[in-house]
Amino acid sequence: MCGIVGLFLKDPALEPELGRLTAGMLATMSDRGPDSAGFAVYGAGEAGQIKLTLRGPSASSIEGTAAEVESAFPGAHATLHDTHAVVAVPDQDVARLEEWLARERPDTEIVGRGHRMEIFKEVGLPEKVAERFGLSGMRGTHAIGHTRMATESAVTTDGAHPYSTGQDQCLVHNGSLSNHNNLRRSLRREGLEFETENDTEVAAGYLSWRMREGLSLGDALKVSLDDLDGFYTFVVGTENGFGVLRDGIACKPAVMAETDQYVAFGSEYRVLANLPGIENARVWEPEPATVYFWER
């Protein structure tokens, strides 16, 4: 079943509230996905640096990894969030750090990379997952989140969303793709790598591949309607943008709201009910096979 939330801020005055508002939306979706949860936050970035979000097998393990990274890479700075660490390094050190992690810390996974994007996900009730990572205290321009009910696979952190296969790009998904195995094989031939068997990771990889080929996110979403077979609702994030797409049947629930201050998405209206100014928002159900995209 699963639940999706998304919040894109037009008004910079709301940026300090992004984490708190997103945490409330995520908690509201607990009964649509009590098994695990995750979210991506687009916060501040620094020119010439890339942030890698690392996930370790435990909080103590990732703390040790972060300390070793800072020792081995003098330009690195790590911020701890429970089982995750966000490591900022100069652009030129990224490839070397990835090689170092694969060699020295093979139990540590890179769940996201980008100038502004940070991704966090774990098994547990969405409200508790948000608390573990300190979501309410995070600020930024936009965020997307997902609550998972594992109906077709095991309850694991690897199965939790969001998925990212490109810099500052990530995706959450409600639904199921029927051709993800064939598509995964094709994308591997294009040089993409996948960490899980989850169909959502394939959808994220597909969009990254299309954008690598020169398409905008909006155009990549449009052509995905021809190549992705199944039923789905996608909410995607890029460094400066936020997009929504439902398949041609649109059997999964979705509702959106827009004001002068923000655009918000939820699997149900109750996700949006406590947002500021919601009583004056334009509220609608996104149309099937229609790309919605905002950028700032």
N, C-alpha and C positions, 0 to 999 in steps of 0.2 A: 504494500500500500504506500508507505513512505509519505513524508511531508517536505515541502520546499518553502523557503522564505528568501526574500531578497529586498534590499533597501538601497536605493541610489539617491544620494543627497544633491539637490541643486543649490541649496543654501549653505554656504560655508559656516554660518552661525550654528548649524546643527551638528557639525563634525565632531565636537566633543561628546555628543550623545549617541553616536553611531553604535558603539558596542552595547550600551544599555538597551537601546531600542531593539537591536537585533537579538539580544539575549532573551528579551521578553517574547519576541515573535517565535524564537526557537522553542522555548518552553511550552508555548501554546500548542505546538505540533507534537507533543510527546506521545499522545495516544495514536498518532499515525505512524510513529516510529520510535518505539521505546528501547530498541536494541543497541543502537549506536547513533552518534551524531557527529557532525563536523561543520566547519565554517571557514570561509576565507574573508579576510579583512584587507582592504586596500588603504593603507595608512601612509605615513610620510616616507619618502625615499631620499637618498642622497646621491647627487651626481657622481658618476664614476664607481658606484658600488652596486653589488647584487646581494640580495638577501636570500639565503637558502634556509628553508624550514626543514629541520632534521627531526626524525622521530626515533627514539630508542626503545628498547624493551622495558625500561623502567625509568623512573625519575633519577635514581642514583646513577644509572648507566649513562644517561644523556648528560648529566652534570659532569661526569668524568670525560666524556667525549668533548664537550664544550671547552673544558679546561685544556685538554690536549691540543685542540684546534687553535686556541688562542696562543699557546706556546709555540706550536709549529708554524703558525702564520702570524707574524707580528702585526700585520695590518687588519687582522680579524677582530671582530667584537661580537660576543654571544650574549643573548638574552634568554633566560630559562623560563619555560612555561610547562611545569609538570613533566610529562614524558617527552616534550618537544623543546627544541632550542632554535631560535632564529639567529643565524650567523651571517653577519654582514662582512663582505670581503671586497677588496678592489676587483674591478672587472677582470683584470689580467690574472687573478689568482683562482678564478672559479674552476677552470679545468683541472688545475693542479690539486685543488681541494677535493674535487670529486674523485680523482685518482687516489688521493691519500685516504679518503673515507672507505673506498672499495678495498684497499689493501689493509689498512690498520683497524677499521671499524666496520666489518662487513655486516654486523647486526644492526647498523644504523641506516635508516631509509631516508632518502631525500623526497619529501612529499610535495615540495613546491619551490619555485625559484622565480625571482623577479626583482625589479627595482622597488616595488611598493607592496606586492602581494605577500601575505603570510597565511598559511593554512594549518588548521589544527583539527584533529579528529581522533576519537577514541570510542571504545565500547562503553555503554552506560546510558542512563536516562539523559535526554538532551539538557535539561536544566543542570544536572550534575556535571556533565561534560563542559558546559559553558562556565560553570563555577571553577572547575579545575584549571582552566586555562586563563581565567580572568577576563572573559569576554566583555563584561560590563564596563571595565575600565579602558577599553580600547577605543581609539578615535580614528577617523578616516573619512573618505568620501563615499565609499560603497562597500557592501558586504553581501554575501550569499551564504545560505546554510541549508542543511539537510538533516532530516531525522529518518532513520532506517528501520523498516520492519523486514527482517531477513526471511523471505518466503521461499526462496529458491537456492539458498546457500547458507553456509555457516555464519554465525554471529562472530565476526572478527573485525579488527580495526582496518585490515586490508580491504574489507568490503565496504567501509564507510566512505561517504562522499565529503567534500569535493575531490575531484580528480584533476590533475594538472599534467599536461605533457608539453606545455610550451611556456615560455617566459611571460609572467604576469597574466597567464590565461588559465582559467579553471571552469569547471562545469559541474552542476548537480542535475539529477535526473529522476523523474518519477515515471515508471513504465518498464518496458522490456523491448529489447531489440532481438529480432529473430535471426539476423544475418551477421552477428558480431564476430563469430569465429572466422568466417571467410574474410571479412573485412580486416580483422586483426592480422591474418596472414599476409594480405595485400599491403597493409601499412608497414609491416615489418620489412617487406622488400623495399619500401621507400626509406628505410633507415630509422623508423620509430621503434622505441622499446616500450614494453609493457611489463608491469610488475605483478599484475593480478589477472584473473580470468573474468573479471567483472565487465559486463557490457558497457557500463558507463565510462570506463577508462578508454574503451575503444571509440566511443562518441567524442570524448575529449581529444583523443589523438587524431581523429578524422578532421576535426575543426582546425587543430594546429597545423596539420598537413596542408589543408586548403589555404590557410593564411600564409604558410611558408611559400606556397606557390604564387602568392601575390594577391589573393582575394582579401577583401575586408571581412570583418566578422559578420556583418550583415549579409554579404554575398555568400560567405561560406555556409551560413545557416540556410540560405535559400536553396543552394544546390544540395544540401544534405537531405532535403525532402525527397530527392530522386534516388539517393544512395543508401539511406538508412531505412531499413524495413522493420516495422513494428509499431508500437504505440508508445508515445513519449511526450513529456513536457520537459523542456530544457530551460534552465536559467544559467546564463554564462557571465563571466566577468573578464575584462581585460584591464590593462593599466588605467585607462581613462573611460571605459565604457561598461555598459550593463545591457544584456539582451535577453529576450524571452522568445521561445518558439514552441508551439504545439504541433503535433502531427495532423494529418489531413482529416482524421476522425475526431480528434480532441476528446477522447473518452475519459481522460484524467482531469479531475477538478482543478480549476485555476481561477483566480480573481486578482485584479490589479486596481490600484488607486493612484491618482496623481494630483498633486497640489503645486503651488508655486515653489514649495520647499523641497519636495521629494517625489520619487516614484517608488511604489512598493508592490511586492508580489507575495501572494500566499496561496497555499493549496485550498484554503478556506477563508471566508471573510473574517472569522474571529481572530485570525492572525493580525489583521489590520486594525481591529476595533479600538486599540489603545494608542494608536499613533497620533501625534499632535495634529489638530486641524482636520481629522478624518471626516468630521461632520460636513465639511465644505469641499471634500475631495470629489473628483470625478471617478466613479467606481464602475468598472466594467469587466466582463469576461473576455479574455483575449480570444480572437478569432482563430479557427483552425488554419494551419498552413500559412500563417502570417508572421513575419518577422517584426518584432518590436525592439527598438534599440535606442539608447540614450547615451550621450557622451558629453564630457566636460573637460 
